[in-house]
């Protein structure tokens, strides 16, 4: 099973490299920053290879991250964007961490 997963990962990597070679490579970043009475709150994520995904999903994630920072600092935040999948921002971050750890074949 591990050999199959390794072979699949290699095929996917080679296909991605061929795509980049033939079509070029672009990446995008999303940054959200808010200044509140001299305090600065910021969240960003870079290296996103899909502009639509960055606009649709990551923009909301960064806004929620900054809203969480503001709330932890004692501010009241209204008008927060909705989570796309019905999860809280913290739950969604934990799900992403678990998904990334699940793909760690070096361990």
URBEL-V630665 format. One record per pair of residues at least 6 apart in sequence whose ideal C-beta (glycine too) atoms are under 8 Angstrom apart, sorted by sequence separation. I is the first residue (numbers start at 1). J is the second residue. D is the distance in whole Angstrom. If there is no record, write none. Layout:
I;J;D / I;J;D
This chain:
34;40;8 / 35;41;8 / 48;54;4 / 71;77;6 / 83;89;6 / 33;40;7 / 34;41;5 / 70;77;5 / 85;92;7 / 33;41;7 / 34;42;8 / 87;95;7 / 33;42;4 / 83;92;6 / 32;42;7 / 48;58;6 / 67;77;5 / 31;42;7 / 32;43;5 / 31;43;7 / 32;44;7 / 31;44;4 / 45;58;6 / 67;80;5 / 30;44;6 / 29;44;6 / 30;45;6 / 29;45;7 / 30;46;8 / 45;61;7 / 64;80;7 / 29;46;4 / 45;62;6 / 63;80;7 / 64;81;6 / 28;46;8 / 29;47;7 / 30;48;7 / 43;61;8 / 44;62;7 / 63;81;5 / 27;46;7 / 29;48;7 / 43;62;4 / 64;83;7 / 27;47;5 / 28;48;5 / 27;48;6 / 28;49;7 / 60;81;5 / 68;89;6 / 27;49;5 / 28;50;8 / 43;65;4 / 60;82;8 / 67;89;8 / 68;90;7 / 26;49;7 / 28;51;5 / 43;66;5 / 60;83;7 / 25;49;8 / 30;54;5 / 42;66;7 / 60;84;7 / 65;89;7 / 26;51;8 / 29;54;8 / 41;66;5 / 64;89;4 / 28;54;5 / 43;69;7 / 32;59;8 / 57;84;6 / 30;58;5 / 41;69;4 / 61;89;7 / 30;59;5 / 41;70;6 / 32;62;4 / 30;61;8 / 31;62;7 / 32;63;5 / 61;92;7 / 30;62;5 / 34;66;5 / 41;73;7 / 32;65;7 / 33;66;7 / 32;66;5 / 36;70;7 / 39;73;6 / 34;70;7 / 36;73;8 / 36;75;6 / 9;105;7 / 6;105;7 / 5;105;7 / 2;105;7
